Amino acid sequence: GLSARRPSNLSGEADSLDSWKPSVYYVMLILGLASMVISCCASAIYSPMEGWSYGESLYFCFVAFSTIGFGDLVSSQRQAYANQALYRAGNFLLILMGVCCIYSLFNV
């Protein structure tokens, strides 16, 4: 009969995929740690470059990474920076990575 047939390849693949799915808590932990590391590293850069305190820099990271964007602190607003091109590229990459991590964390 039909019940004696082998399971189709698709159901076998689905069963094997269930074993590698990470726990939601594990994903949240990794994204949370990544967000904190990125925020701390970015704050260490923003603090001396923008003349903000470390706390202000962390606040800026949260506001920027979560895309709230109050506008009370804005990076790259000075006329000139030491290594301006490098700073702006780093600023872009840090904000991009932070936004990706926070967005993913909010949607887990």
C-alpha positions in Angstrom: 0.0 0.0 0.0 0.9 3.6 0.1 2.0 3.6 3.7 4.8 1.2 2.9 6.5 3.6 0.6 9.7 5.4 1.5 9.3 9.0 2.7 9.9 11.4 -0.1 13.2 13.2 -0.3 11.6 16.5 0.8 10.3 15.2 4.1 13.7 13.6 4.8 15.4 16.9 4.2 12.9 18.7 6.4 13.6 16.2 9.2 17.4 16.7 8.9 17.1 20.5 8.9 15.3 20.5 12.3 18.4 19.2 14.0 20.6 22.2 13.2 18.1 25.0 14.0 19.6 27.1 16.8 17.5 28.0 19.8 15.9 31.5 19.8 17.6 32.2 23.1 21.0 31.4 21.6 20.4 33.7 18.6 19.3 36.5 20.9 22.4 36.0 23.1 24.7 36.2 20.1 23.0 39.2 18.6 22.8 41.0 22.0 26.6 40.4 22.6 27.4 41.5 19.0 25.4 44.6 19.5 27.1 45.4 22.8 30.6 44.8 21.4 29.9 47.0 18.3 28.4 49.7 20.5 31.3 49.7 22.9 33.9 49.8 20.1 32.0 52.5 18.2 31.7 54.6 21.5 35.4 54.2 22.0 35.9 55.8 18.6 33.2 58.4 18.8 34.2 59.7 22.2 37.6 61.2 21.2 36.6 62.0 17.6 33.4 63.9 18.3 34.3 65.2 21.8 31.5 63.4 23.5 31.6 61.5 26.8 31.6 57.8 26.6 28.0 57.7 27.9 26.9 60.2 25.2 28.6 58.0 22.6 26.8 54.9 23.9 23.5 56.8 23.8 24.3 57.9 20.2 25.0 54.3 19.3 21.6 53.1 20.7 19.7 55.9 19.0 21.5 55.4 15.7 21.5 51.6 15.7 17.8 51.4 16.6 17.0 54.0 13.9 15.2 56.3 16.4 17.5 59.2 15.3 16.5 62.1 17.6 19.2 64.2 16.0 20.5 65.6 19.3 23.9 64.0 18.7 25.1 63.6 15.1 28.4 62.2 14.0 30.7 63.6 11.2 29.5 67.2 11.6 32.9 68.9 12.1 34.5 70.7 9.2 37.6 68.4 9.3 38.8 65.3 11.1 42.2 63.6 11.3 42.0 60.8 8.7 38.6 62.0 7.6 38.0 59.5 4.8 38.9 56.6 7.1 36.7 58.0 9.9 33.7 58.4 7.6 34.1 54.9 6.2 34.5 53.4 9.7 31.5 55.4 10.8 29.4 54.0 8.0 30.5 50.4 8.6 29.9 50.7 12.4 26.4 52.1 12.0 25.6 49.6 9.3 26.7 46.6 11.5 25.0 48.1 14.5 21.7 48.6 12.6 21.8 45.1 11.3 22.4 43.5 14.7 19.8 45.6 16.5 17.2 45.1 13.7 17.8 41.4 13.8 17.6 41.4 17.6 14.3 43.3 17.6 12.9 40.8 15.2 13.9 37.5 16.8 
